[in-house]
Amino acid sequence: MRKNWIGTVVVVGVSMATGMFFSQTWEQVQGHPFGFPTGAPQVVVNQPTELPKWFVDFVSMPPQGGNPEIRVITVVDTEAKKIAVYHLNVTDGGLRWLSTRNIQPDLMFDQHNAREPLPSDVRREMQRLEGINR
């Protein structure tokens, strides 16, 4: 009788240790706890990503009448609100600065050379629809 009791305790102990090991492993592999949920559910908040300070774009222009292959490099500084444009001669590595522009005043306009529907038309339509839904 004593042997059965000790055997039962050993089996229960090994089972508990194995269960704890596998639950930890399951949580690490799957990323969520094993078993019944306890407490309040967790909320995951995704922070908005910060815009990069610089954005660089490379575009190859098609060769034109014997001219070497040109790559247009556009650099946008998102903090200073400026754009710089360069031409890179791919054959000899020459780099030529074409222009730089402060775009802050451009960004102050609601529309310039816009096509229909104009932003003002969209805004007016949104206000009209809000009036209908009230």
C-alpha positions in Angstrom: 0.0 0.0 0.0 2.8 2.4 0.9 4.5 1.6 -2.5 1.4 2.7 -4.4 1.1 5.9 -2.5 4.8 6.9 -3.2 4.4 5.9 -6.8 1.3 8.1 -7.1 3.1 11.1 -5.6 6.0 10.6 -8.0 3.7 10.3 -11.0 1.8 13.4 -9.9 5.0 15.4 -9.3 6.5 14.4 -12.7 3.2 15.3 -14.4 3.2 18.7 -12.8 6.8 19.4 -13.7 6.2 18.3 -17.2 3.1 20.4 -17.5 4.9 23.5 -16.3 7.7 22.9 -18.7 5.4 22.4 -21.7 3.3 25.4 -20.7 6.4 27.6 -20.6 7.6 26.2 -23.9 4.1 26.8 -25.5 4.1 30.4 -24.3 7.6 31.1 -25.7 6.9 29.4 -29.0 3.3 30.5 -29.6 3.5 33.9 -27.9 0.4 33.5 -25.8 -0.2 31.8 -22.4 -1.3 28.2 -22.3 -4.5 27.3 -20.5 -7.4 29.4 -19.2 -7.1 33.2 -19.5 -6.5 34.9 -16.2 -7.1 38.6 -15.4 -7.9 41.3 -17.8 -7.1 40.9 -21.5 -3.9 42.5 -22.7 -4.1 45.4 -25.0 -1.4 45.9 -27.6 -0.8 49.5 -28.7 1.1 50.2 -31.9 2.9 53.5 -31.6 2.8 55.6 -34.8 6.0 55.3 -36.7 8.2 58.4 -36.8 8.8 59.8 -40.3 12.3 59.5 -41.5 14.3 62.7 -41.6 15.4 62.0 -45.2 13.8 60.4 -48.2 15.9 59.6 -51.2 14.6 58.4 -54.6 16.6 57.1 -57.6 15.0 57.0 -61.0 16.9 56.1 -64.2 16.1 58.2 -67.3 16.0 56.4 -70.6 19.0 57.1 -72.8 18.4 60.0 -75.2 20.2 60.4 -78.6 23.7 59.4 -77.6 23.6 61.0 -74.2 24.9 58.8 -71.4 22.6 57.1 -69.0 21.4 59.6 -66.4 19.9 58.7 -63.0 17.8 61.4 -61.2 18.4 61.5 -57.5 15.8 63.3 -55.4 16.5 64.1 -51.7 13.6 65.2 -49.5 14.3 66.6 -46.0 11.0 66.0 -44.2 12.0 68.2 -41.2 13.3 71.2 -43.1 10.7 70.7 -45.9 13.2 71.0 -48.7 13.8 69.1 -51.9 17.1 68.7 -53.8 17.5 67.2 -57.2 20.7 65.8 -58.8 21.7 64.1 -62.1 24.1 61.3 -61.8 26.0 60.3 -65.0 26.2 56.5 -64.6 29.0 56.1 -67.2 31.6 58.4 -65.6 30.1 58.9 -62.1 29.7 62.7 -62.5 27.2 64.2 -60.2 25.4 67.5 -61.1 23.3 69.5 -58.7 20.2 70.7 -60.5 18.0 72.5 -58.0 17.0 72.9 -54.4 13.6 74.2 -53.2 12.0 75.0 -49.9 8.5 73.4 -50.2 7.1 74.9 -46.9 5.2 77.7 -48.8 3.9 75.1 -51.3 2.5 73.0 -48.5 0.5 76.0 -47.2 -1.8 76.0 -50.3 -5.0 73.8 -50.3 -4.9 73.5 -54.1 -2.8 74.5 -57.0 -3.2 73.2 -60.5 -5.7 70.7 -59.0 -8.2 68.7 -61.1 -11.8 68.0 -60.3 -13.0 67.1 -57.8 -11.2 70.0 -56.2 -10.4 69.7 -52.4 -12.9 72.5 -51.8 -15.6 70.5 -53.7 -14.9 67.4 -51.6 -15.0 69.5 -48.4 -18.3 71.1 -49.4 -19.8 67.6 -50.2 -18.7 66.2 -46.9 -20.4 69.1 -45.1 -23.5 68.5 -47.1 -23.6 64.8 -46.2 -23.0 65.6 -42.5 -26.0 67.9 -42.6 -28.2 65.1 -44.1 -27.1 62.5 -41.6 -27.9 64.7 -38.6 
